[in-house]
Amino acid sequence: MDFAVALLVGNSGRVAAIWLALIVLAVVAFFALALPRGVRRPRQIFAWLADSAAKKRAEAERRAAEAAEVIRYADEIAVAASGAANTAERRRDECQRAQAAVEDAWQAYQRADAALGRARRAAAYGVPAAPVSDDEQADRAQALRRSAQAAYRRGDLSDTQLLDALTHRTGWDPALHPVEQELVLARAAVAHRFAAYQRCLEEESAAWQAADIATAAVRSLRQEVVAAEAQAESARAALKESVREAPSARRVPAAA
């Protein structure tokens, strides 16, 4: 036993060299076993290493491109959400204006209806059935023209109604007594104002519908922004990781 210990101590350097050689041989054997089938020569090994590095680099570039696309989409959807929010704000403003227009149209209709009531009460007393001279008929035609033009400027008549009044069509008779002409004018004004009120109601309904659609789009886009931002954060982290791995992937052994 003492002899064996003395032998090992006296040959410690040689024993260490032997063990080192055995370890190197084991590593080389393990590396050789890890190589693909048919890859044994140095040139083949270097080619395999280069191909493996190229595949890793291509995979890293593909992942980087995908991450960049995810980040780009997150930026675009954020811009879209901001634009949708501005659109929704404009739609709400349009709703407010449409509501004000409805109120104004209703007030105008009520004023026209009140004027029609007064014209009816005045016409209820009747008008004299005396014959009308040519001069008086000319005066009545001129009065009808002035009254129709004034009503048009107030917004009580449409373009078509004004044209009918000036050309004496569809019930506009210049030979009528001024009281009767006032009644015809009041009826036309009520019809026009009520039609305008109906149009304002339709425009208000359309404005609210557009506002609801815009608001729903904002909610949907904001949810999409949250999801896209989460994916973008993961993509940015992946890009940073690929940047750190890139130098090692570029170190490819040169072929012997």
C-alpha positions as CSV (number, residue, x, y, z in Angstrom):
1,M,0.0,0.0,0.0
2,D,2.8,2.4,0.9
3,F,4.5,1.5,-2.3
4,A,1.4,2.3,-4.4
5,V,1.0,5.7,-2.7
6,A,4.6,6.5,-3.2
7,L,4.3,5.5,-6.9
8,L,1.3,7.9,-7.4
9,V,3.0,10.7,-5.6
10,G,6.2,10.3,-7.5
11,N,4.3,10.2,-10.8
12,S,1.6,12.8,-10.1
13,G,2.4,14.9,-13.2
14,R,2.2,11.9,-15.5
15,V,-1.0,10.8,-13.9
16,A,-2.6,14.2,-14.3
17,A,-1.5,14.2,-18.0
18,I,-3.1,10.9,-18.5
19,W,-6.4,12.0,-16.9
20,L,-6.4,15.2,-19.0
21,A,-5.9,13.2,-22.1
22,L,-8.7,10.9,-21.2
23,I,-11.1,13.8,-20.6
24,V,-10.1,15.4,-23.9
25,L,-10.8,12.1,-25.7
26,A,-14.1,11.8,-24.0
27,V,-15.2,15.3,-25.0
28,V,-14.1,14.7,-28.6
29,A,-16.0,11.4,-28.6
30,F,-19.1,13.0,-27.2
31,F,-18.9,15.8,-29.8
32,A,-18.4,13.3,-32.6
33,L,-21.5,11.4,-31.5
34,A,-23.5,14.6,-31.4
35,L,-22.6,15.4,-35.0
36,P,-25.2,14.4,-37.7
37,R,-24.6,11.1,-39.6
38,G,-22.0,11.4,-42.3
39,V,-20.3,14.5,-40.8
40,R,-16.9,13.4,-39.6
41,R,-14.2,15.2,-41.5
42,P,-13.1,18.7,-40.4
43,R,-14.4,20.4,-43.6
44,Q,-17.7,18.7,-43.1
45,I,-17.8,19.7,-39.5
46,F,-17.1,23.4,-40.3
47,A,-19.8,23.3,-43.1
48,W,-22.3,21.8,-40.6
49,L,-21.4,24.5,-38.1
50,A,-21.8,27.2,-40.7
51,D,-25.1,25.9,-41.9
52,S,-26.4,25.6,-38.3
53,A,-25.3,29.2,-37.6
54,A,-27.0,30.4,-40.8
55,K,-30.3,28.6,-39.8
56,K,-30.1,30.2,-36.4
57,R,-29.5,33.6,-37.9
58,A,-32.4,33.2,-40.4
59,E,-34.7,32.1,-37.5
60,A,-33.6,35.1,-35.4
61,E,-34.2,37.4,-38.4
62,R,-37.7,35.9,-38.9
63,R,-38.6,36.4,-35.3
64,A,-37.2,39.9,-35.4
65,A,-39.4,40.7,-38.4
66,E,-42.5,39.2,-36.7
67,A,-41.7,41.2,-33.6
68,A,-41.3,44.4,-35.7
69,E,-44.7,43.7,-37.4
70,V,-46.4,43.2,-34.0
71,I,-44.9,46.5,-32.8
72,R,-45.9,48.3,-36.0
73,Y,-49.5,47.0,-35.7
74,A,-49.7,48.2,-32.1
75,D,-48.6,51.7,-33.2
76,E,-51.1,51.7,-36.0
77,I,-54.0,50.5,-33.9
78,A,-53.2,53.2,-31.3
79,V,-53.3,55.9,-34.0
80,A,-56.6,54.4,-35.3
81,A,-58.0,54.5,-31.8
82,S,-57.0,58.1,-31.4
83,G,-58.6,59.0,-34.7
84,A,-61.8,57.1,-33.8
85,A,-62.0,59.0,-30.5
86,N,-61.8,62.3,-32.4
87,T,-64.5,61.1,-34.8
88,A,-66.7,60.1,-31.9
89,E,-66.2,63.6,-30.4
90,R,-67.3,65.2,-33.7
91,R,-70.3,62.9,-33.9
92,R,-71.4,64.0,-30.4
93,D,-71.0,67.6,-31.4
94,E,-73.1,66.9,-34.5
95,C,-75.8,65.4,-32.2
96,Q,-75.9,68.5,-30.1
97,R,-76.3,70.7,-33.2
98,A,-79.0,68.3,-34.5
99,Q,-80.9,68.6,-31.2
100,A,-80.7,72.4,-31.4
101,A,-81.9,72.3,-35.0
102,V,-84.9,70.1,-34.0
103,E,-85.8,72.6,-31.2
104,D,-85.5,75.6,-33.6
105,A,-87.6,73.8,-36.2
106,W,-90.2,73.0,-33.7
107,Q,-90.4,76.6,-32.5
108,A,-90.7,77.8,-36.1
109,Y,-93.5,75.3,-36.7
110,Q,-95.3,76.5,-33.6
111,R,-95.0,80.1,-34.8
112,A,-96.4,79.2,-38.2
113,D,-99.2,77.2,-36.7
114,A,-100.1,80.2,-34.5
115,A,-100.1,82.5,-37.5
116,L,-102.4,80.0,-39.3
117,G,-104.8,80.1,-36.3
118,R,-105.0,83.9,-36.6
119,A,-105.5,83.7,-40.3
120,R,-108.4,81.2,-39.8
121,R,-110.0,83.4,-37.3
122,A,-109.8,86.4,-39.6
123,A,-111.2,84.5,-42.5
124,A,-114.0,83.2,-40.4
125,Y,-115.7,86.7,-40.6
126,G,-116.0,86.3,-44.4
127,V,-115.0,88.8,-47.1
128,P,-117.3,91.1,-49.2
129,A,-118.5,89.6,-52.5
130,A,-118.1,92.8,-54.4
131,P,-116.7,92.7,-57.9
132,V,-112.9,93.4,-58.2
133,S,-111.6,96.0,-60.6
134,D,-108.5,95.6,-62.6
135,D,-106.6,98.0,-60.5
136,E,-107.6,96.3,-57.3
137,Q,-106.7,92.9,-58.8
138,A,-103.3,94.3,-59.8
139,D,-102.8,95.5,-56.2
140,R,-103.8,92.1,-54.8
141,A,-101.3,90.4,-57.2
142,Q,-98.6,92.8,-56.0
143,A,-99.5,92.2,-52.4
144,L,-99.3,88.5,-52.9
145,R,-95.9,88.8,-54.4
146,R,-94.6,90.9,-51.5
147,S,-96.1,88.6,-48.9
148,A,-94.7,85.5,-50.5
149,Q,-91.2,87.0,-50.9
150,A,-91.2,88.2,-47.2
151,A,-92.3,84.7,-46.1
152,Y,-89.6,83.1,-48.2
153,R,-87.0,85.4,-46.6
154,R,-88.3,84.4,-43.1
155,G,-87.9,80.7,-44.1
156,D,-91.7,80.1,-44.1
157,L,-91.7,79.0,-47.8
158,S,-89.6,76.7,-49.9
159,D,-88.2,77.5,-53.3
160,T,-91.0,75.5,-55.0
161,Q,-93.7,77.3,-52.9
162,L,-92.3,80.7,-53.7
163,L,-92.2,79.9,-57.4
164,D,-95.8,78.7,-57.3
165,A,-96.9,81.8,-55.5
166,L,-95.2,84.1,-58.0
167,T,-96.6,82.2,-61.0
168,H,-100.0,81.8,-59.4
169,R,-100.1,78.0,-59.4
170,T,-101.4,75.3,-57.0
171,G,-103.9,77.5,-55.2
172,W,-102.1,80.8,-55.3
173,D,-104.8,83.1,-56.8
174,P,-104.0,86.8,-57.0
175,A,-107.7,87.6,-57.3
176,L,-108.4,86.4,-53.8
177,H,-109.1,88.9,-51.0
178,P,-106.0,89.7,-48.9
179,V,-107.5,87.9,-45.9
180,E,-107.9,84.8,-48.0
181,Q,-104.4,85.2,-49.5
182,E,-103.1,85.4,-45.9
183,L,-104.8,82.1,-45.1
184,V,-103.3,80.4,-48.2
185,L,-99.9,81.8,-47.2
186,A,-100.3,80.6,-43.6
187,R,-101.3,77.1,-44.6
188,A,-98.2,76.9,-47.0
189,A,-96.0,78.1,-44.2
190,V,-97.3,75.5,-41.8
191,A,-96.8,72.7,-44.3
192,H,-93.2,73.9,-45.0
193,R,-92.3,74.3,-41.4
194,F,-93.7,70.9,-40.4
195,A,-91.8,69.2,-43.3
196,A,-88.6,71.0,-42.1
197,Y,-89.2,69.8,-38.6
198,Q,-89.6,66.2,-39.8
199,R,-86.3,66.4,-41.7
200,C,-84.6,67.7,-38.6
201,L,-85.9,64.8,-36.6
202,E,-84.6,62.4,-39.2
203,E,-81.2,64.1,-39.2
204,E,-81.1,64.0,-35.4
205,S,-81.8,60.2,-35.5
206,A,-79.1,59.7,-38.1
207,A,-76.7,61.8,-36.0
208,W,-77.3,59.7,-32.9
209,Q,-76.9,56.5,-34.9
210,A,-73.6,57.7,-36.2
211,A,-72.5,58.7,-32.7
212,D,-73.4,55.3,-31.4
213,I,-71.4,53.6,-34.1
214,A,-68.4,55.8,-33.5
215,T,-68.6,55.2,-29.7
216,A,-68.7,51.4,-30.3
217,A,-65.7,51.7,-32.6
218,V,-63.8,53.5,-30.0
219,R,-64.5,50.9,-27.4
220,S,-63.5,48.1,-29.7
221,L,-60.3,49.8,-30.8
222,R,-59.3,50.6,-27.2
223,Q,-59.7,46.9,-26.3
224,E,-57.6,46.1,-29.4
225,V,-55.0,48.6,-28.3
226,V,-54.7,46.9,-24.9
227,A,-54.1,43.5,-26.5
228,A,-51.8,44.9,-29.1
229,E,-49.7,46.7,-26.5
230,A,-49.3,43.6,-24.5
231,Q,-48.1,41.7,-27.6
232,A,-45.8,44.6,-28.5
233,E,-44.2,44.6,-25.1
234,S,-43.4,40.9,-25.5
235,A,-42.1,41.6,-29.0
236,R,-39.8,44.3,-27.7
237,A,-38.4,42.0,-25.1
238,A,-37.9,39.3,-27.8
239,L,-36.1,41.9,-30.0
240,K,-33.7,42.8,-27.1
241,E,-33.0,39.1,-26.5
242,S,-32.3,38.6,-30.2
243,V,-29.9,41.6,-30.2
244,R,-28.0,40.0,-27.3
245,E,-27.8,36.7,-29.1
246,A,-26.9,38.1,-32.5
247,P,-23.1,38.5,-31.9
248,S,-22.7,34.8,-30.8
249,A,-24.8,33.7,-33.8
250,R,-22.5,35.6,-36.2
251,R,-19.4,33.9,-34.9
252,V,-19.1,31.0,-37.4
253,P,-15.9,29.0,-37.6
254,A,-14.1,29.3,-40.9
255,A,-13.6,26.2,-43.0
256,A,-10.2,24.6,-42.8
